[in-house]
Amino acid sequence: MDAVKPLALVAVAALVGAGCGDLVGFGGDVPPLATVTVTTTGALDDVRVPGATDEDLRVALVWGTQWFPEPLCFLPPASPEVAGAVAAGCRNPLAFTPARVGPSAPLVVGQPAMIDLMALPSADVMVGDVTARVAYASVVVFDDRDHSGTLELGRATRLPSGGFDPEQDVRTEDIVYGASFVAMTEADTRLSFREGAFLESGFYPRHGCGAPPSAFGLLSAGGFTFEAAVAATLAGQLPDQDPTSCREDALDAAIVTVPLRATEEVREVACEQRRLDASVRYRQPPADPPDLTGHALACAHIPSLGMPDPATADLVQLVVAGLADEPCQGLTHYTLIGCDRGELTCDAPQWDFRESPPSWWPCPAVLP
């Protein structure tokens, strides 16, 4: 089995004189494990956010994670209103989902940038077991608005809750202008790190392409449609890539080219997901009306996969999408009954307004 051995520096011990002198040769800079070379295409003036001046452009490595979208975001919408809320508040179900930001480097448009990799990806972004696991990363071009030297990940902003909510909103001021891996529905180039054997899985699959090289490598694939992904999943298979779009290169044999794009097309690569397992946190509606100006909203059933849950079959939720100009897309889910952990059923609900909804509540008690 192909295994990746740890990388280390080897130093030579030198003795001073005939006795036991001091060891030398362990000082100086530590060389990187590997280096990613990045170039860009396109003009920044064509995609610059209005009012964004004094750019501090950088390029960062962002490791991805597995993610399962909530059911409302991929099930057929029950009404035009639900379709509108989904379109405004749900990200691409096949989008690259960031987990951890790696190193970054300054960028001058039109000139190569070098990202030095000083550490291996952490275990939380590796998928598989110790005998066969892999990690994938996107190379992200961004304007470091707070001059922190790194890309800050944000989260979708939700509307106010009537109860305690431990999950904090995180807004990033950094502006994303490009990424090498945006979604599986597009062509991508990704950094890979492989330990041991390679086993195909649903983790950003490249079915029809070759295996990633051992240790660090660069991979390319052409992408597939959402419809193809659904059809393959129903058949118990992985969606096919066009083999002619596939490439597998050693890291020192290829360059990552990132097209500059409008931030609206790529900003989700800097947006964390609150929950990665398709679960939803249902929130207590506040007594005072939230500001719903400009938000797409809908009254909807609680979606289920398979047999409906009798405990939630008659419940109605208010779904509110975030505003179009927010950095991260997301949905706020309000229900008239629920528990502080965001669950709908528990031994003793923390709130139950079914008999007397807040005065602003726009949904009927029961949906057809």
Protein Blocks (a to p, Z undefined) as FASTA:
>chain_A
ZZddddddddddddehjbdcddehjecjdddfbdcddddedjfklmocghiahiacdddd
dddddddddfklmpccfbfklmmmmmmmpccfkbccdfbdcddddddehiacddddfbdc
dfklpgcdfkbccddddddddddfkonopacdddddddddfbdcfbdcdddfbdcfbdfb
lbfkbccddddddehjadddfehpaehiacddehjdddddebjafklmmmmmmnopacdd
dfklgccddfklcccddddddfklmmmmmcccfblnlpacdddddfbdcdfehiacdddd
dddehjadfklmmpccddddddfkbmbdcdddddfbdcfkopabdfbdfbdcklmccfkl
mbdfbdZZ
